[in-house]
């Protein structure tokens, strides 16, 4: 439509820039303007210079419309990759999912009536098992968690847009924040903003300079309650058959230092005055805060099955010391096979040995 407008504008300029034609075949301007244009143009009334200038102006206007960004947006055309593919996320390597609803009001107030705006956190504690650790601690249904991950990672990126401000897209104060933590300690956080046309919604990976359009169903996909995610079968079985016992007690919230000691390595983690954790040995560096928090959480909630026969225990050993304001630290001793298929735990001051799952050991290895 814009090109058509410019075409008629050019014709208007041509008609009204021409002088009256002396040819007898020409009708008055107000009767048949098209014949006037033809006559005057072909009779030479329009100079070549005038025509050339007008044509150049027209082409410049077309170029301006075609190539200058509109509404401060620069679009990536033909983006058809899925979210997981584009950001290099493999569902099998994700260890933790954190979903936060920071807003009390959703942009779409009508749709908000049916939404459950509750924040929650899921952690993988073995290859095929997930656990809900916030707002309650309970085993999660693996199939439901897999579907939850697919709902984000399998969504296609309809379009990527470079913008100057996040405000008008609802991404400065997003509706949902979805953080995915991987085995290598990296994190991808996706911000979900306002809905737009064609069942789309604005979204952005926190560190990406561009925003994207994905399916708006992402809001409903991640609006879950604990009952939507918990493993009801496992819960019912555990009520009657779970014979596991708590391995040890320590003050998780009061912990100020963690030492991880093995035959080949010593790691020291210290809590800083601002509440963040820092590695001081073997070298000083920043450590991923969620990783340390998970380590403390799973150590505090550690349960196992008591082992009667202590013969043939694996020789590989890791000591973990948890320091608080108390004079003596709480010491947890882990025995494990080389392939980590068998993991045992005991405390320094008790002889009782427990068979535990390998999740705590995996967290320790990630920190190493």
Steps between C-alpha positions, in 0.01 A plus 500: 500500500783737575661441161164566331470823693843612383409407143193724501704771667749479214220515242356805674839671484537415131153629410518827688859578409421489125415807296182513282532296185437660162402174334141507376440148625543599863193542715487742796680391815185467703332268244753228412819545700653168387491603133653831597785320669554280196480788255721736689753235586535364149490848343808592697331746737656314790874546501726201549653676798163539675413136439837381628481709817148377572604138444799537733277647771258210459776240528643671808160491667464130419848429638424700814185298566663166424826527692450739791392312820145572613398549862863458614492131402749300297368154420679175427309347211426128459586400857362148530723345766363363822588672828708207624688472172568873473635533856681165507286342773470122527208380710700206637776729633276736697538452875271763645191697397402816683173675412422838655182705461624843612184690406184499710297598193522341156476727193194308377262536796234284336742211453639545851184358655599145401874529566688365802766762564716303742879489489667160525837324468578153367834317535620184327643266765574206269490439126131411497370666815397855586409657830292806576688695768294819508236582625495144644743208489354203313593269212392634161355306208777458241257498207344826614841664542612377157184647351566825685847524346369411154234770527780758498788338312284366214328830431599661171640851492262676264707816479793673668490877543758756606335768713615807687270459801349200678220700661241482221547123469447430871854366539630762743264349761422155355201283578714188547871427541608148402858406595661179374821382671720253312762244601791729414377768741364738236155657523251625242223723630201571276281805563139482381320827426184621326282312256474625143317400179483151345509317834851628567676644802816702546785316670870556559797305627642720774846546343383515137497844339188419296148400595298228328145395424387153610162334556298669774409161651828516696319687781244224550766229453696626801206596719518196731416409858697245706221246443540544123866395522529255787541128443182373661594134453838547668336701777250225577768230498736701717233547765487125564838360394763770546745367758768760437640694792650843523878473485595799717392840631670833457400865490474568128400867539785560745773343285786742428762270347510171310816292455505221240798269546613203293833331430572724201322826576403746772224755444403772747179701458438800723188707544568870448345786704259572213367142519669374183735203494859515378758231437824578684686171439660373278464846344287803568201518268127562489291185530146455367274594792212263408746210493613564859141549613405166344796332669389630839138408437567140395752447778243620753226278350730200445333166565625146456447135576700366791769248401568210736795336325788748475738260325603587147421871521647706215839648585451833322415754765393866518470698822270800518530732800221746578603788727263714705560716807553180695859412590501166318376449144250233399683245284334284235702211352406361158622166360441435131594263220694630201191499281295663783239225476530442873524784750510465879497765771574531871593770746832525680355445846274203413571155361164455327544478122226585251453417132395823325427614145773670297352850474705658779819352354414644157453845651841476668662400170340796323659736752836329450 
